[in-house]
Amino acid sequence: MRSRFLRLSCLLLCSLLLFGEAAARAAEPASKAETETSAAETEASSAAAETMLPALAPGTARLSDAAELPEAPEIVSDFGILMEMRSGVILYEKNAYDRAAPASITKIMTALLVMENCNLNDTVTFSYRACHELAKGSSTIARTEGEMMSVRDCLYGLMVASANEVAQGLAEHMSGSIEAFVGRMNSRAEELGCVNTHFANVHGTPDPNHYTCPYDMALIMKQAMQHELLQQIMGTAKYQIAPTNKHSEITYLNSKHPLVTDVFRMRYKGAVAGKTGSTSEALNTLVTYARRGDLDLICVVMHADGPEVVGEDSAALFDYGFANFVRYNMLASAAAAGSDPFYLGSNILDLTASGGCYVTLPNGVSADALTGSVEYRGGLSKNQVAVRKYFLNGVLLAEVPLEVSPYVSRLPLTPEINNADADNKEKSTKEILRTKYLGLALIYWIIIAGGVVLLALLGLLVFLIVRHFRKEKRFNERSRTLNRRGRSR
């Protein structure tokens, strides 16, 4: 008996060992597969994070997200972007959101702030710091302490001759100190929707904390080109500053922009304005605005060795843009320019778009391919009523605020209009519910009435229950009384 028990015990132990080994072997490849899968998922997640593009500023869109674009030229510059200015549509990108040193194209932001905040006829008086605290090799027009110039002449010195002391003089004139002005530069960049920009100075000399990217510079240039005087200044090849209190002779300024001037025999047909930049760290950078036909293009190229290289890259991108894209004014056609009905209670208000609305598309893709929708925002103040949006393949390419027409058309709703659009019916219902009666919105009267009805039903239910129990009690008492009488007999 004991021997048989030992044999059974050994057999059971061996079986358990064999089962454990088999389970371990079965689990090992599964664990390995899970590890490999997890590693693959991590790698894919990292790759996705690396290629994730930033959210764009309102008014800009990547056309490549909505349509297949024509083949673009190869450029030598390490960073670049091509943007249609009026529509804000991006037509070409190369490392457009990656950090790069800007050099003197920084001064576009400096000039923009001065244009937005200073009187052009005011006088700038240069301080010792503005004229002498400059990095070695800085570009200057030899201004000195106590020298006085108009803001207008300073802007020419800043943008045509790229003078660093003029940038510092303008900064002190506007903000009281260079540091305060730099703070305004960073705040303005944030307001414009810049995604990878931080300024540390007003002129672009190398600094680890001074950087931007092509997309951000395109946004800054787009805003700067809203000022016609800046277009004129940044498109000037030669300028003369009259004698000042410190200089008895005329100061001659010469631009070195390869596409705006003939300095490198590369002048580009349609080039309107631009700014150059060059340092040992940034190499050459170039920002250019060109206009041809119905297109207004902004090109930014950065980090290339030589002014001719950035000029050739910019010209190639401009050729690509002008040859392959067309811009549509969405408010030009009668259908798009017509008013949108806005339902307010029992009335209709006409909504119209007072500004322009542009979309840039590849050749061969017409505006008919776009789908439109109206989004109501509520309220009746300017730009708060609604917005009309235009999409291509589900990608938002443009939007325009809708305002109440100056002549408000109020028409009684007809059954046909009421049933014309479910969205409009829903809007009308909401407005009706907001209508006030005796100082209280209709929706609250409905809620109060519903509460009263609910309480009445609840009271009725309680009454019926109590009544039922009372009847049952009386019945039971009557039964007991009858039972007692029966026993007494």
Helices and strands as residue ranges (DSSP letters): H 2-51, E 61-62, G 63-65, E 79-84, E 89-94, G 103-106, H 107-117, E 123-125, H 128-132, E 148-150, H 151-159, H 164-175, H 178-192, H 214-224, H 228-234, E 238-241, E 251-254, E 271-279, E 283-292, E 295-304, H 307-324, E 325-329, H 334-337, E 340-344, E 347-352, E 358-362, G 367-369, E 371-376, E 386-392, E 395-404, H 415-418, H 422-434, E 436-437, E 440-441, H 442-488
